[in-house]
Amino acid sequence: MRVLAIDTAGPVVGVALAVDDEVTLRTERVTRGAEGLLLPWAQELCAEAGTSIGALDGVAVTVGPGTFTGLRVGLATAAGLAAARGVPLWTTGSLVSRIARVGSTQPVLGLLDARKARVYGQWGLDGAPADVPPEEALAWASAPFTATGEGAIVYAALVEAAGGVVAPEPDHPAVDTLARLAVVGLRQGQGQRAVDVRPVYVRPPDAKPSHKGRI
């Protein structure tokens, strides 16, 4: 099975290609222009594996939480590839793949920096993501625990004060894990049509729709 995975939920974006049990990937910290990296990376990874985008069996993408622009870019790219190839799109939360990548025997707290002194937090794989102050997210955790995600870097002092440790490579987009999870999920028939997938923002947008001129 050949599955391409994309994650653009945080400042480090990534693309990975799983060919059965082998996974290759590209990651880079970007401030803008992620949309210009994703397709070239996908083509490079396919070429290196001796395959092509046209031979994909599925595409995977994280649907949030994360940055508004980043999520839209990743989801649009993944949905476009899946629709063009006519293959299913497999999705999961951006904190799920990051937590799963840690592989720790301790409980794992996923934290993405949500700016404005808040985080997108999730306690364990079965938790639900929430937009909360970092202190509230850390109150969910019971020591000892491991924290991962960009927010674990930003609030490392709070993590350590709560009895936790920051995971290695906490800012990694976990796109390699996403690809592996997607292979399992797609084999079980869990894919969706690209047109049915929507982002999960958690936080409502700052911009409010204008009703000016409406009757």
Summary of the structure (lengths in Angstrom):
residues: 215
radius of gyration: 17.4
end to end distance: 53.8
largest distance: 59.0
contacts: 742
relative contact order: 0.20
helix: 36%
strand: 25%
